């Protein structure tokens, strides 16, 4: 008969979880959540989880609801975990509370940053509130859903992390004409894309010369901005914390569990 160490049976009094439960929650987190929220929960593609306070509610039931149902307009999908798995995961998240270092405000002038945003034509691809285009990712709640470091890297090296919904594709016709855009759907026989003018195009693969799956982001790198403009733009983007329902549908995760 196998005996568990006594420490593994001790309860975390605030959540009714044993150390073994929390360890299981940590495993669930690392397998399913760390890709977006960081290995230690400090944020990345997704927001930081180490403050213990969350935009969509901070009670256990609030957090469980977000895990089960996802967050519309973000890359946070819904998960079909068992009840015990969700309990263990929330228990682990509670252990992260208070581990965040006190963060200083992002330096820069958001008002000047908005002017940098407009001057560089960012609204031709991105939407904030009701202004702009949906060719690229929605930015209305960017500051609430991405860490400042992640946003900075996205400005300087957008190819470092390309969201699945914004993968670029170029179709080369038999006469050499190229049509590029965001891949909407693809199967063995056809590819569908949306170009920068928001036109949906469908191509039969046996009628074109080549379909190129781009490895670089369709967004240009803004590493030629002055340090002042870059910092002001970053301050503006971090300040965006709009309507929690902005954006699209809730995604379902593929191949994670």
Legacy VTK file of the C-alpha trace (Angstrom):
# vtk DataFile Version 3.0
C-alpha trace
ASCII
DATASET POLYDATA
POINTS 257 float
0.000 0.000 0.000
1.314 3.428 -1.000
1.254 6.171 1.649
1.132 9.839 0.697
3.500 12.219 2.440
1.814 14.021 5.308
2.473 17.399 3.664
0.403 16.379 0.649
-2.630 15.915 2.875
-2.471 19.349 4.484
-5.303 21.659 3.502
-4.955 25.145 2.119
-7.555 26.558 4.505
-8.837 29.319 2.216
-9.768 26.962 -0.628
-10.251 23.511 0.914
-7.499 22.098 -1.340
-4.675 19.774 -0.350
-1.136 20.297 -1.573
-1.669 17.308 -3.850
-4.787 18.973 -5.316
-2.843 22.176 -5.929
-0.008 20.204 -7.540
-2.541 18.649 -9.903
-3.898 22.138 -10.628
-0.383 23.280 -11.449
-0.046 20.457 -13.966
-3.356 21.395 -15.592
-2.219 25.015 -15.761
1.116 24.192 -17.359
-0.463 21.877 -19.921
-3.324 24.176 -20.921
-2.781 27.750 -19.746
0.943 28.511 -19.604
1.282 29.036 -23.355
-0.742 32.267 -23.088
-0.422 33.247 -19.420
3.235 32.334 -18.917
4.766 29.438 -17.027
4.480 31.332 -13.735
1.192 33.080 -14.580
2.881 36.452 -15.067
1.287 37.039 -18.476
2.195 37.106 -22.148
-0.302 36.538 -24.941
-2.844 36.435 -22.103
-3.066 38.668 -19.012
-1.157 38.180 -15.773
-2.932 35.970 -13.234
-0.755 36.655 -10.211
-2.531 39.672 -8.752
-5.489 37.661 -7.447
-7.877 40.235 -8.949
-9.391 39.634 -12.358
-11.353 41.758 -14.828
-14.273 39.332 -15.068
-14.610 38.756 -11.330
-12.324 37.428 -8.641
-14.445 34.937 -6.703
-13.890 31.227 -7.250
-17.173 30.989 -9.151
-16.213 33.947 -11.369
-12.916 32.319 -12.285
-14.571 28.940 -12.902
-17.123 30.624 -15.160
-14.340 32.135 -17.291
-12.606 28.745 -17.551
-15.828 26.988 -18.570
-17.172 29.653 -20.946
-14.142 31.600 -22.187
-14.073 35.353 -22.802
-15.763 36.759 -25.930
-13.521 38.914 -28.084
-10.292 37.399 -26.775
-8.157 34.326 -27.379
-9.359 32.882 -24.056
-11.260 29.725 -25.072
-13.754 27.668 -23.110
-12.533 24.428 -21.505
-14.469 21.214 -20.886
-12.704 20.275 -17.677
-14.165 17.985 -15.057
-15.438 19.725 -11.914
-12.536 18.436 -9.814
-10.025 19.614 -12.431
-11.455 23.138 -12.367
-11.366 23.113 -8.558
-7.697 22.078 -8.600
-6.854 24.686 -11.229
-8.532 27.508 -9.300
-6.795 26.309 -6.146
-3.459 26.604 -7.907
-4.288 30.085 -9.232
-4.986 31.177 -5.666
-1.451 30.217 -4.668
-0.126 32.682 -7.246
-1.878 35.679 -5.670
0.546 38.188 -4.224
3.553 36.806 -6.085
3.483 39.710 -8.532
6.135 42.369 -8.070
4.745 45.866 -7.781
4.685 47.156 -11.348
5.361 50.770 -12.209
3.038 52.564 -14.648
4.137 52.308 -18.263
5.960 55.565 -19.046
4.789 57.671 -21.973
1.926 59.921 -23.020
-1.165 57.965 -24.155
-2.638 61.015 -25.913
0.537 61.438 -27.961
0.575 57.679 -28.477
-2.855 57.836 -30.081
-1.488 60.351 -32.574
1.381 57.955 -33.368
-1.222 55.206 -33.859
-3.236 57.322 -36.293
-0.194 58.726 -38.129
1.100 55.244 -38.889
-2.194 54.000 -40.289
-2.786 51.362 -37.612
-6.565 51.829 -37.906
-6.424 50.540 -41.483
-5.970 47.065 -40.001
-7.074 47.307 -36.346
-10.309 48.312 -34.650
-10.660 50.216 -31.382
-14.279 50.547 -30.284
-16.228 51.382 -33.438
-13.281 52.893 -35.305
-10.964 51.089 -37.693
-10.784 47.824 -39.598
-11.210 44.187 -38.591
-8.433 42.964 -40.900
-6.129 42.588 -37.890
-6.780 41.791 -34.230
-9.281 43.829 -32.202
-7.476 46.238 -29.859
-10.338 47.665 -27.768
-9.259 45.732 -24.650
-5.605 45.186 -25.525
-4.265 46.673 -22.293
-6.479 44.395 -20.201
-5.593 41.227 -22.090
-1.881 41.564 -22.877
1.172 42.391 -20.793
3.181 45.541 -21.659
6.186 43.385 -22.572
4.084 41.328 -24.971
2.661 44.473 -26.614
6.146 45.960 -27.012
7.432 42.777 -28.653
4.399 42.735 -30.957
5.299 46.237 -32.142
8.997 45.519 -32.681
8.808 41.874 -33.793
5.221 40.981 -34.758
6.324 37.660 -36.254
7.350 36.399 -32.800
3.775 35.325 -32.055
1.182 35.199 -34.841
-2.340 34.385 -33.692
-3.923 31.434 -35.492
-6.807 33.577 -36.764
-4.369 35.965 -38.488
-2.036 33.644 -40.371
-1.059 35.127 -43.721
-1.446 33.339 -47.034
-0.524 34.314 -50.593
-2.125 32.722 -53.647
-0.099 32.831 -56.855
-2.253 32.564 -59.979
-1.069 30.762 -63.117
-0.233 34.119 -64.708
1.909 35.052 -61.691
-0.544 37.489 -60.099
-0.374 37.372 -56.295
-3.291 37.785 -53.900
-2.495 37.967 -50.212
-4.470 38.233 -47.016
-5.550 36.514 -43.834
-6.362 32.820 -44.210
-9.996 32.184 -43.295
-10.299 28.527 -44.185
-8.409 25.885 -46.105
-8.884 22.280 -47.102
-7.396 19.871 -49.616
-9.125 21.510 -52.562
-9.476 25.222 -51.791
-8.267 28.150 -49.720
-10.289 31.132 -48.559
-8.783 34.453 -47.519
-9.761 37.993 -46.579
-7.695 40.746 -48.178
-6.856 44.112 -46.662
-9.912 45.663 -48.386
-12.114 43.169 -46.486
-12.947 41.217 -49.627
-13.417 37.473 -49.162
-11.770 35.421 -51.888
-11.881 31.691 -52.588
-9.399 29.869 -54.800
-9.459 26.314 -56.089
-5.988 24.864 -55.589
-5.964 23.021 -58.933
-6.539 26.352 -60.698
-3.573 28.256 -59.202
0.190 27.903 -59.438
0.975 27.992 -55.725
-0.398 28.641 -52.238
2.212 30.171 -49.936
1.739 30.009 -46.178
3.525 33.072 -44.864
5.856 32.617 -41.906
6.086 36.352 -41.238
3.337 38.469 -39.768
1.262 40.598 -42.121
1.844 43.421 -39.642
5.018 45.444 -40.288
7.608 45.883 -37.553
7.661 49.374 -36.037
11.323 49.350 -35.074
11.986 52.556 -37.029
9.906 54.648 -34.615
11.778 57.036 -32.379
12.121 55.890 -28.773
9.698 58.638 -27.712
7.064 57.668 -30.286
7.439 53.984 -29.420
7.016 54.636 -25.710
3.999 56.889 -26.246
2.399 54.324 -28.555
2.988 51.598 -25.977
1.451 53.768 -23.239
-1.620 54.322 -25.426
-2.081 50.645 -26.251
-1.658 49.605 -22.603
-4.372 52.131 -21.672
-6.959 50.386 -23.875
-9.336 48.593 -21.521
-12.697 48.964 -23.252
-15.909 46.955 -23.485
-15.411 43.438 -22.146
-17.694 42.132 -24.915
-15.704 43.730 -27.735
-14.647 41.368 -30.487
-15.673 37.974 -31.698
-16.915 34.604 -30.546
-15.482 32.375 -27.863
-12.912 29.926 -29.209
-12.634 26.261 -28.346
-9.143 24.894 -27.704
-7.776 22.312 -30.105
-5.677 19.464 -28.807
-5.123 20.763 -25.276
-6.158 18.985 -22.117
LINES 1 258
257 0 1 2 3 4 5 6 7 8 9 10 11 12 13 14 15 16 17 18 19 20 21 22 23 24 25 26 27 28 29 30 31 32 33 34 35 36 37 38 39 40 41 42 43 44 45 46 47 48 49 50 51 52 53 54 55 56 57 58 59 60 61 62 63 64 65 66 67 68 69 70 71 72 73 74 75 76 77 78 79 80 81 82 83 84 85 86 87 88 89 90 91 92 93 94 95 96 97 98 99 100 101 102 103 104 105 106 107 108 109 110 111 112 113 114 115 116 117 118 119 120 121 122 123 124 125 126 127 128 129 130 131 132 133 134 135 136 137 138 139 140 141 142 143 144 145 146 147 148 149 150 151 152 153 154 155 156 157 158 159 160 161 162 163 164 165 166 167 168 169 170 171 172 173 174 175 176 177 178 179 180 181 182 183 184 185 186 187 188 189 190 191 192 193 194 195 196 197 198 199 200 201 202 203 204 205 206 207 208 209 210 211 212 213 214 215 216 217 218 219 220 221 222 223 224 225 226 227 228 229 230 231 232 233 234 235 236 237 238 239 240 241 242 243 244 245 246 247 248 249 250 251 252 253 254 255 256
